[in-house]
Each structure stands twice: as C-alpha cells, then as structure tokens.
Amino acid sequence: MAEAQERHWYAKTPLGLLILRYSEAKELVRNPSLIHNGVRFMEQNGVFDGPIYDWFVKGLVSRDFEDHRRLRGLVNKAFVPRMVENLRPLMRETSQRLADRLASSDEVDFIEEFADQLPLVVMTELLGLPPEDFATFRTWSSDIGLVFSLALGGDIPARVEAAVTGLYDYADALMDAKAADPGDDLISALVSLQQAEGSATREELQNLIASMVFAAHDTTRLQLANAMVTFSEHPDQWKLLGENPELTHQAVEEVMRWRPSTNALFRYAPEDFEFRGELIPKGTMLTIGVQAVQRDPRAFPRGDVFDITATRSTPVLQFGGGLHYCLGAPLARMEMAEALPVLASRLGAPSVAGPLTWRPAIGITGPNELRLRFA
C-alpha cells in the first residue's frame, strides 16, 4: 500500500478508484457534487430488491442533496449537543464499573465484557431503549454492519437481512411506544417532531431509528476493540496513557487514525468531472481507503508510527466530511475518551490471549473476538 501510495494518489481496482492519499481523499469526501448512489452499490453487490435493498437505498447515508438535508435537519433538531454531554457521567461510571470487573479476572473476553457493554448502556439511555432489550437487538446491530461486505457471500447476506428485518420491526414497535408515552430521549424527540412537522414519513423515521441502533453500537464497540489490539502491540503507549490522562484526547485520535473501525468511504461520480488534472468518467466508484490515507506521511509526519504523544493537527477521515459528516462523531469520541483513561489507569498493558480473526476490511471492521490478559 505504501509503495502504491508513493506512486500515485489512487490505485485502479475492478470496482473503480481506491484513494490512497489524504489530501485527495479529504477533497473528494467533501465534494458536494459526488453522490452515494445506494442503488448502484446494492447492484454491485448482487442485491436488486428485498429488505436489505430497501433499507440501504432509502437510508440517510445513501441520500443526497435536498433529500439528505431534509432528513438530517430532522435529526439535528432532536440530537442536540446537550443530549450528548449529559451522557458523560453515565459513560464514566459504566467504564469504571466494567473496568473493575475486568480487573478481577486473569483473562477476559473484552468484546463481551466491555466493548459491547459500554455502547449498549449509552445507546439505551440516548435512544430511550429498555435495557432488557439488549439481548434482542445486540446481534442485529452488529450483523447489519456487514452490509458493506455482501460480496463475500457465505452467510453474510442472510445475517444482514435478518438484522434489517429485526431492527425494522423493533423500530416500528418502539415508535408506537414513544408516541403513546414519550420520554426525554432521542427517539421520543424524533417521533414528536415527525408528528408535529411532517418533515419525514413514518417509513423514513423507521429507517432512521433502525440505522441509529446500528451506528450507536457497532462502530464504537469495534473501535474500542481496535484500540485494545493496538495497545497490545504498543504496551509502552498504554503505560504512558495510564500515567498521563491528559494525553486522552491525543490517544483517542491516534487510535482512530491508526486502526479505524470505519475503513472505507464511498462516493460515485454522477457526471464526468476533472480532478487533479485527470478526467474521472461518469459512474466511477471512488473508495476512500481510510486506514491508508490516515497513515499518509504527506498529511501525518511519521504516520507509520503509533504515538499518542504526537500533536497532530490533521483530522481523521473515518467520520467522513462535508454534508455527510457523521452525526455520531462527538458521541463516539466521548465514549472513547471516557473509557480509555479508566482502563489504562486501572489495568496493566493488555496482551491478546487467544485466536484473533477479523471482520472484512472494507466497511465496519474490527476483531470478531478478543480475549485479553492485562499485565
């Protein structure tokens, strides 16, 4: 990858262009004329109809221009910064409680005992979900992220379809419950706005809620797991963080830069356009290789070194950019910022204690399992 990155800002692939350098990636991901084209993405993966197709094509991420602004505006009215900040004490208390539990065992299943649990607790409070529903939606919220790996076949399409169907039914029932008995949570606010303003259909809100359950859980749990794998490879950096909690902000950004849980961003060219002196033909798929661009030495000096003491002014790209910048980025960063210093101050350096397999690298990625020992 580094050799290809040195030669050119993109590599040609059977699907289109893979963007390898940060500067070009940042410009393209913010280009308002490029589109997401959910229909084309589904068809490339052999899906032409059905539950997966309907969810993905009609989802907020796949919408562009005025349609995207309308739905994003609805979420922005309900998902205010105060709502995120109010969750900080819960994140801290939960991190401390879970870290104490880890400290009492010689070997732990980190995903099961921490990475799954923290986002689920936060998500249920934010969205107003009953905690007893954890078991119901936790598998769905993980499996639905495999939508970006449909081309691999196997049991992936069936798992994604089951997740979409389950989350849609769950969201439908939840909307009725919130309409009858609203709370001060995000879904209650969205249902109230939808009823008062009519700025989204019931089906659009159902789609939004199903996507939120996935986004608030899967990407964060995998980023936490990616962080622990990374620190197991760099125990000196773990010790630094435990002794210097003021490095937390830099540690969070460095972990996301080094091993992002969102490892690809997609755009399509709706028309021919010229970029950096080259003609990009209509219909070209542009894939931002997130981990590649976040190690680009042109943007990140010594980018091939993991270093939480480095002061880097260049922002990571895993949350996208422009009109499609991830709405949940502040929440994800806050969860990481509350969890990592608690773990590093309470526990010795982690080491991987069992087999390690990975979800597909394109899309939402991280370990399938993660057994750890702490020094």
Stockholm file with secondary structure:
# STOCKHOLM 1.0

chainA/1-375         MAEAQERHWYAKTPLGLLILRYSEAKELVRNPSLIHNGVRFMEQNGVFDGPIYDWFVKGLVSRDFEDHRRLRGLVNKAFVPRMVENLRPLMRETSQRLADRLASSDEVDFIEEFADQLPLVVMTELLGLPPEDFATFRTWSSDIGLVFSLALGGDIPARVEAAVTGLYDYADALMDAKAADPGDDLISALVSLQQAEGSATREELQNLIASMVFAAHDTTRLQLANAMVTFSEHPDQWKLLGENPELTHQAVEEVMRWRPSTNALFRYAPEDFEFRGELIPKGTMLTIGVQAVQRDPRAFPRGDVFDITATRSTPVLQFGGGLHYCLGAPLARMEMAEALPVLASRLGAPSVAGPLTWRPAIGITGPNELRLRFA
#=GR chainA/1-375 SS CHHHHHHCSEEEETTEEEECCHHHHHHHHTCTTCBCCHHHHHHHTTCCSSHHHHHHHHSGGGCCHHHHHHHHHHHHHHSCHHHHHTTHHHHHHHHHHHHHHHHTCSSEEHIIIIITHHHHHHHHHHHTCCGGGHHHHHHHHHHGGGGGGGGGCTTHHHHHHHHHHHHHHHHHHHHHHHHHSCCSSHHHHHHHHHHHHCCSCHHHHHHHHHHHHHHTTHHHHHHHHHHHHHHHHCHHHHHHHHHCGGGHHHHHHHHHHHSCSBCEEEEECSSCEEETTEEECTTCEEEEEHHHHTTCTTTSTTTTSCCTTCCCCSCCSTTCCGGGCCTTHHHHHHHHHHHHHHHHHHSCCEEECSCCCBCCSSSBCCBSCCEEEEC
#=GC SS_cons         CHHHHHHCSEEEETTEEEECCHHHHHHHHTCTTCBCCHHHHHHHTTCCSSHHHHHHHHSGGGCCHHHHHHHHHHHHHHSCHHHHHTTHHHHHHHHHHHHHHHHTCSSEEHIIIIITHHHHHHHHHHHTCCGGGHHHHHHHHHHGGGGGGGGGCTTHHHHHHHHHHHHHHHHHHHHHHHHHSCCSSHHHHHHHHHHHHCCSCHHHHHHHHHHHHHHTTHHHHHHHHHHHHHHHHCHHHHHHHHHCGGGHHHHHHHHHHHSCSBCEEEEECSSCEEETTEEECTTCEEEEEHHHHTTCTTTSTTTTSCCTTCCCCSCCSTTCCGGGCCTTHHHHHHHHHHHHHHHHHHSCCEEECSCCCBCCSSSBCCBSCCEEEEC
//
